[in-house]
Amino acid sequence: MTNQQRLSPFLKGMLLLGLLFLYIPIVSLIVYSFNDSKLVTVWGGFSTKWYASLFQNEQIISAVELSVQIALASATAAVTLGTIAGFVLARFKRFPGSSLFAGMMTAPMVMPEVITGLSMLLLFISMQQLIGVPAERGFFTIWVGHTTLCMAYVSVVVRSRLLEIDQSLEDAAMDLGARPLKIFFVITLPLVAQAIASGFLLSVTLSLDDLVMTAFLSGPGSTTLPQVIFSKVRLGLNPEINALASITVLVVGVLVIVANYLMLNSQRKRERALAAAMRESSAG
């Protein structure tokens, strides 16, 4: 107990230093987004003109719209395919080619994105020469690449959740005559809903953040937000980027808080329902 009391202040101090190291740059970025000076490191007074300038920048606005559309489409496809793959890996542990299937599902997570992006670029070029599809690189090719990457993360998250679930619930439903499809939608899917929601949010984040793979798969007229930011930063820091980053931090923070609230509220409802069912069974 004495050793724990001695280490506790040290660990708290290290935690505080770690949090400051992570969040001071973000706070600094938000503060300087209200800087009147064009020099992002020199304070010239309070101003919101860079936010007004940001919303008048058609290049950034179009890049944001494209990135959000790709992120939502990729996350939807990744959640659908990743949930199916995670279910197969968790419930059908041994089947012909199971090791190969598991390896292929996790490969995009460990393979460098430059290799994945280059291989998919060569694939699309070959397909275009053979069958004429895709006609050009753009939304579709980026969507396929992001879906491939995000699907691997979703499958891991869903598989981990399925392995924690008591399979006797599904077995009991099957004994009562329920069809496998009904068991999946009525019992299994609600139990893994939080994992699916987490996978969706993770997929949106990965898609919005991806730069390397997008650089290989994008074409003229399909520039995403990370590409715009990277190109602008290479030419010099711009206060509009600080304003854009501040808005991104605000939106992400609100979404995370809302998602956590909904998940905790759903968990509390399930716990209350389970406690009520146990009381009824005990009374009976």
N, C-alpha and C positions, 0 to 999 in steps of 0.2 A: 504493500500500500504506500509505503514511504517513497519507493522508487517512482511509483506512478505520480505521486504528488510533486516530486522533483521534476519529472519530465513534462508534466502538464503545461506549465508556463512556457517552456521551450517550444513544445509542439504548437501551442497557440500562437506564439510569436512567429514561427515558421509559416504557419497557415496564413497569418495576417500579411506577412511579406509576400507570400505567393499570390494572394488575392490583389494586393497593391500592384505587384508586377504585371498582373494580367489586366487590371481594370483602369489603372492610371492612364495608359495610352488611349483607351477608349474615351475616358472622360475628357482628356486633353483634346482629342479630335472633335468631340461635341462642342466644347467651349470655343475652339478656334473656327468652328463653322459659323459662328456669329461675329467673326472678326471683320472689321470694315476694310482692313488692309488686304491687298492682293497677295502680299507675302504671308504665307501660312504660318510662319514661325515668328512673326512680329505683330504684336497686338496694336491695332490702330483704332480701337474703339468698337462699341457695340453696334451691330448692324445685321439686318436680315436680308440684305440685298442679294446674297449668294443663293438663298432659297428661291427668291423670285427669278433669278437668272437660271437656276437649275430647271425650273418648270417651264422655261421658255426655250430650253435646249432640246430641239427635236431629235437630235442624235441619241441623247441619253434616254429620252422618253420612249422612243421606238425600241431601243435596246432593252429597257425595262419590260416593256410589253412582250417582246419576244421571249425574254428569259422566263417571265412568269408563265407564259403559255407552254413553253417547253417543260418547265418544272412540274406544272400540274399534270400535263399529259404523261410525262415520264413517270411521275409518282403513281398515277393511277394504274398504268400498265405494270409497273414494277411491283406494286402491292398485289395485283391480281396474280401475276405469274409467280412472284416470290412466296405468296401464301400457299399456292398449290405445291410448289417445290418443297417448302418447309413441312407441309403436311405429309408429303410422300416420304421425306427423309425421316420424319419422326414416327410415322405409323407403319411404314413398310421398310423396316431397317435392312432386310436382306432380300435382294432380288437380283437377277442377272444384270450386271453392269452398275450395281449400286455404288461401288467405290468410284468408278469413273464419273457417274452422275454427280456424286457429292463433290468430287474434285473440280468438275466443270462449273458447279454452282459457286464455289468459293474462289475460283481462279481470278475473277475480276477484282477481288478485294486485295489480293497479294501481288498481282502483276502490275508492273509500272504502267501508268496511264499512257506514257509515250509509246509503249509497245502495243497496248490495246488500241490506241487511236490510229497508229500507223497500220496495223493489221486490218482494222475496219475500213480505213481509207482504201487500201489495196483491194479489199473485198468489193466495195461499192464501185470502184473503177472497173473491176472485172465484170461485175454485173451489168454496168452501163454498156460495156462493149459487147456483151453477149446478148442481153435481152432489152437493153435500152432503159432499164429501171435501176436506180433512180435517174431521172433526166438531168438533174443537177444536185449539187450538195447544198443543203439548207435545213429547213425545219425537220424534214423527215429523217435525214441522216443523223442529225444531232439527237433527235428523239430516240432513235434506235440505240445509239451509243450510250446515252444517259440511262435508258431503261436497262440495258445490259449491266451497267455498273451498279445501279440502285437495286436491281433485283437480287443481287448476291447478298446485300446487307439485309434486305427484308426477309429473305429465306432464313438467315441465321437468327434474326430476332424472333420470327414466328416459330421456328423449330425449337428454340430454347424455351419458349412459353408452352408449347405443346408437350414437351418432355416433363414439365412441372405439373401438368394437369393429371388428375386421377382418372385413368382410362376406364375405371369401373363404372363411371357415369355413362359412358358411351356403350359399354357392354350391357348395362342394365336396360338402356333404351332399346338395344338390339334384341334382348331377350323378350321385351314387351311387344316386339313386332314392328318397331320403327325401321324404315328404310335407311340405308347408309346416307343418302342425300339429305333426308330429313334430319338425321342425327347431326350431320355436319352443320346445317343452317340453324337448327334449333338449339343445339347443345354446344358443339365445338366452337362455332363462329363467335357467339357471345363471350365465351371464355377467353378467346384470344383477341377480342376487339381492341383492348388496350395495346397489345403488341402490334396489331395492324395499324392503329393510329400512330404509334411511335415510328413504325417503319415508313408510313406516309410522310410524316414530318421530316424524318431523316432523309428520305429520298428528295423531297423538295429542297432541303438545305444543300445536299450534295450536287443536285442539278444546278442550282443557282450559283454555286461556288466553283463549278468546274471550269477550267480554262484550258488545260493541256489537250484533253480529248476533243473539246469543242474547236480548238484551233485546227485540228486535222479534218474535222467533219463539216465545218461551216464553209460557206461560199459567199459570193458577192450578194449583198443585200440581206445577209443573215448574221449580223454581228450581235453577239450577246453582251450583256452588261459587263461581265468580267473582262471581255476583250476590249471594250471601250475604256474601262478603268485602267487596264494595263497599258494601253496605248497612250492615254493621257498622262499617266505617271511617268512613263519613259521620257516624255517631252518636258516634264517639270510638274511639280505639285500645283494643283489648282484648287482654290477654296470651294468650288462647286462639288468637288469630290468629297470634301469634308461634310458638306451639307447632305449629299447623297448617302454617305455612310451613316450620318446621324439619323436620318429617316429610316434607314435599314435597321439600325439598332433598335429604334423605337418600335417599328412594326414587329420585328422578331421577338422583342421583349413582351409585347402585348400578346402575341400568339402563344408564346411559351406559358405565360401566366394563365391565359384562358384554357389552354390544353390541360395544364396541371390541375386546374380547378375542376374541369369536367371529369377528368380521370379519377380524382379523389372523391368527387361527389358520386360517381358511378360505383366506386369501390365501397363507399359507405352504404349505399343502397343495397348492394349485394350482401354485405355483412349483416345488415338489419334483416333482410329477407331470410338469410340462412339462420340467424338467431331465432327468428319467429318460427321457422319451420322446425327447428330443434325443440323449441318449447312446446309446439303442438304435438310433436311425436312423443315427447316425454309425458305430456298430459294424457295422451291417448294410451 
